[in-house]
Amino acid sequence: MVSALTRLLWRDLWHMRAQAFAAVLVVACGVATFVAMRTTYLSLLTAQQDYYVSYRFADLFVTLKRAPLAVASRIASLPGVARVDPRVVSDVTLDVPGLDEPATGHLVSIPEFSWPVLNLLHLRSGRYVSPGRDDEVLMSAAFAEANNLDVGQHVGAVLNGRWKELKIVGIALSPEYVYEAGAGSIFPDNRHYGVIWMGRDAASAAFNMDGAFNDLAIALDNSSRISDVVARVDRELARYGGLGAVTREDQLSHRFISDEIAQNRTTSTYVPAIFFCVAMFLLQSVLSRLIDTQRAQIGLMKAFGYGNARVALHYLQLASLIAAVGTAIGVAAGLGLGSYLTDMYARYYRFAHLEYQADRSVMISVIAVSFVTAVAGTAASVAKAARLMPVEALRPVLPPAFAAGWAERTGLSRHLSVTGRMVVRNIARQPVKSALSCLAIASASAILVIGGFFFDAIDYLFDVQFQRVERQDVTITFAQPLSHRALFALESLPGVLTVEPFRDVPVRLSYGYRSRRINLSGISTTAAMHRLVDEQGLPLRVPPDGMLISSQLAHALGLRAGDRITVELLEGKRQSRQVMVTGKVGELVGIRAYMDQQALARLLEESGNWTGAWLQTDARALEPLYGTLKRMPAVSTVAVRQTVIDSFRKIMNESVRLSTTINFVFACIIVFGVAFNGMRIAYSERAQQLASLRVLGFTRAEVARILLGEQFVLATASAPIGLLLGYGICALLVRRLATDLYRLPLVIEAPTFAYALLVTAGSVACSGLVVAWKIRRLDIVAVLKARES
């Protein structure tokens, strides 16, 4: 049998259904955001960990010049080393059917008679390479899908200066290339960059590596510290041109995915917290209003024997029911959104198995958080109801003190109309409630600012990287450093207008106890196609002596202008030199260091060789130029700037636009919920006052201005607070999301602030229209005859 309090509970919910629905929506937004982001984070993390373990992802990676296979056996016997996999690895130029531009293939050798020892391949379709066939390869799934390639098709390739037709016999995935991006780039361009796996014997013969290797994958047994194993491996391979062991944490694919997963974990904490804080405010407002209007009812309940605990439990049940409904809706929406986000990530991150998982711990956590939100938001009001004595409860509420407020004392009221004075007085007499309303609306504005910030920051990053820094049309790299004669050959190619060479050399920079392995670039002091910019985005010239380093690298090493840093060359004679840091470069992608090309040549003790060049081209002659570059023996990679830009734009439009749309919808719900809840409660509290004003001759419009003006004033006051709050959260996110791969600048344009203000104002106006419609239908006689309920 249903108890009296249960019937009372459902009756109260029905009478306050509009306010309860607003609170339900805000709770649902917070729950949906938390569930979607957290489950997506856990799905990615689980897929990554399972993939690495099942397919034996290596712990160390070493690139070297050339070493005999016997050296790999010596490395395998070092303390802490479990397995080694010597390989032949090289970037090659590909001619893909249906693709005008040259593509780059990252060729990796695999054993013909067995699967690799480390970094096992997951065969999506086709078969493994056959022994004795030097033209069979496996193709990475991302590259094959982007170019509509399938098993049985052929691609052309330049292997160590020789043209060869390669037959695709299988489509595969590898834990080493979950995220495929070319060297020197963090943006995937699956149409122009992919991984191909070739039999070891065929690759060794093509690159003159019979009985030798130039790349080594290593698995550790955890018996020694990683730093100790790295030191031993580096000492062993130094004489063979080893460039230094790269740990799994610094491997490009792993680093990018791990950073993305960490960023998801961060955003799944900060953003939902805003929603839950607003939900606490709404629940507090609803329960406070309900208890104030049910004083007599509470007194009667206690007079009939209900104790303080039972009364408190009754109102806690009401708040918990609102939170439960919001949680149920939010969980359903969050699961759908999380599944969509996981599918989106699957288009860029190639795991063997990536399945969306509705983790039980997330569901338990979000239910607990929702319950805590309900209790915390209503604790003060429930405690007030529990403390209320029957005699006091049955006595009418004492009217507020109508003393002169700050508006009267400051003389502001003299400049206001009658309705304006009423609005200001109502706000001034409820300072805590007014402040909380401002903060809730400001939180929604802050979410809109955060969403717009990501677009502004990415647009600025795009402008700096692809408009101010990288101004070339084509970037090519050579298979090995070449002299000035190579530049003359490039200048004679059809469609080439200007050539600017560069020299990249791998180095280890050390300052105190900190060190980083990076590429040191030698460029001309008058370089125009790859310009350096400072931290304000202004052009910067490389000095004739000294070194410029990226701001992120300076921060990582604790460097300032004027400090001297140790530069250990990992090429040639491998000398160590002291070089002064003369300034910082404001690049937002990667960490690099720059020197004048002549100064770098002196450091290397060479006459001046080049590892690549930037080309400015004639758009009318691209077809013959691309055709020539596809078959040039000395060229190992070709990167077309426009294709990178197109890939970048596509990724940003698909990922950032989705999250911004979600933020927009949820922020509108918050603003509407807060404003509507405040107006609806104010209407309930003042229905008799409004009816009395109508009897005294006030028009419907004047009555509406008195009631709605309060919320519009609060929304106006919350505007600067919301913009400042959003800016502060963006500044915090910039620090938390910064990585060595890329940094988001703290850039928020004026249109973003205007957009946040307009959306907030529009949501408040919509909620006002709903309440105004109710005022228009106000039955004066019925309201004046009825008791407040």
Secondary structure, DSSP 8 states (H G I E B T S, - for coil): ---HHHHHHHHHHHHTHHHHHHHHHHHHHHHHHHHHHHHHHHHHHHHHHHHHHHTT--SEEEEEEEEEHHHHHHHHTSTTEEEEEEE-EEEEEEE-TT-SS-EEEEEEEE-SSS--SSS--EEEEE----TT-SSEEEEEHHHHHHTT--TT-EEEEEETTEEEEEEEEEEEE-GGGSS---TT--S--TTTEEEEEEEHHHHHHHTT-TTEEEEEEEEE-SSS-HHHHHHHHHHHHGGGT----EEGGGSHHHHHHHHHHHHHHHHHHHHHHHHHHHHHHHHHHHHHHHHHHTHHHHHHHHHTT--HHHHHHHHHHHHHHHHHHHHHHHHHHHHHHHHHHHHHHHTTS--S-------HHHHHHHHHHHHHHHHHHHHHHHHHHHH--HHHHHS----------HHHHTTGGGGS-HHHHHHHHHHHT-HHHHHHHHHHHHHHHHHHHHHHHHHHHHHHHHHIIIIIIB--SEEEEEEEEE-HHHHHHHHTSTTEEEEEEEEEEEEEEEETTEEEEEEEEEE-TT--SB-EE-TTS-EE---SSSEEEEHHHHHHHT--TT-EEEEEE-STT--EEEEEEEEEE---BS--EEEEHHHHHHHHTSS--EEEEEEEE-GGGHHHHHHHHTT-TTEEEEEEHHHHHHHHHHHHHHHHHHHHHHHHHHHHHHHHHHHHHHHHHHHHHTHHHHHHHHHTT--HHHHHHHHHHHHHHHHHHHHHHHHHHHHHHHHHHHHHH--SSB-------HHHHHHHHHHHHHHHHHHHHHHHHHHHT--HHHHHHS---
